Structures are given as structure tokens and as C-alpha cells.
Amino acid sequence: MLSEQIKGKIDILMISETKIDNSFPTGQFFIRNYKTPYRVDRTSNGGGIMLYIRKIFFITLLKLIKI
């Protein structure tokens, strides 16, 4: 189980190629002592990422814009 493998060892974890979309509720990906995971779901072209950050960190999420 992922939560046991990272417990107390990793502050920030990013997973790429998650292959998940909006049919998967965020609640099933919660890990204790981490913030609600930030997701960018896959598109018809594939991909998907998920970002876990330990609750001890204060963060500001920035929105990227295309120029």
C-alpha cells in the first residue's frame, strides 16, 4: 500500500501517468497526514498527474497560463 511505503519518509510526492479521470472520486486517494491530493486528470490523449504534499507545509497553488 502506498501510504505505508511513504509514511514519514516523503514530504512531496508526484505521480505521473495516473490514467485516472473524473470517474474516480478524490476521496479514494486520501493519505493520512497529507493534504487532499492535487489532480490533473487524464485527457483523451492520456496522462494524468497527482501531487501529494504533507500537511506540515503551507503552499500556494499557482495557476499556469498559456502565452
C-alpha positions in Angstrom: 0.0 0.0 0.0 1.4 3.4 -1.0 0.5 5.1 2.3 2.7 2.6 4.2 5.6 3.0 1.8 5.8 6.8 2.1 4.8 7.1 5.8 7.2 9.6 7.4 9.7 9.4 4.6 8.4 11.7 1.8 7.3 15.3 2.0 6.1 15.8 -1.6 5.2 13.0 -4.0 4.2 13.5 -7.6 2.8 10.6 -9.6 2.6 10.9 -13.4 0.6 8.8 -15.9 -2.1 8.2 -13.3 -4.6 7.2 -16.0 -7.5 8.4 -13.8 -10.3 10.7 -14.8 -13.3 12.3 -13.1 -15.0 8.9 -12.6 -12.6 8.3 -9.7 -13.5 10.2 -6.6 -10.7 12.1 -4.9 -11.7 10.6 -1.6 -10.3 7.2 -2.5 -6.8 8.7 -2.9 -6.5 10.3 0.6 -3.4 9.5 2.5 -3.3 10.3 6.2 -1.1 13.4 7.2 -1.1 14.6 3.5 -3.3 17.4 2.1 -6.1 16.5 -0.3 -4.2 15.4 -3.4 -4.0 17.8 -6.3 -5.0 16.2 -9.5 -4.8 16.9 -13.2 -6.9 14.1 -14.7 -6.0 12.3 -18.0 -7.4 13.5 -21.3 -8.3 11.6 -24.4 -4.5 11.9 -25.2 -3.6 10.0 -22.0 -1.6 11.2 -19.0 -2.7 12.5 -15.6 -0.8 13.6 -12.5 -1.4 13.5 -8.8 0.5 15.6 -6.2 0.7 14.8 -2.5 2.1 17.3 0.0 2.4 16.7 3.7 0.1 18.8 5.9 3.0 20.5 7.7 3.8 22.6 4.6 2.0 25.9 3.7 1.6 26.1 0.0 0.2 28.5 -2.6 -1.1 26.8 -5.8 -0.3 28.9 -8.8 -2.4 28.7 -12.0 -0.3 28.4 -15.1 -1.5 30.4 -18.2 -0.5 29.8 -21.8 1.0 32.7 -23.6 
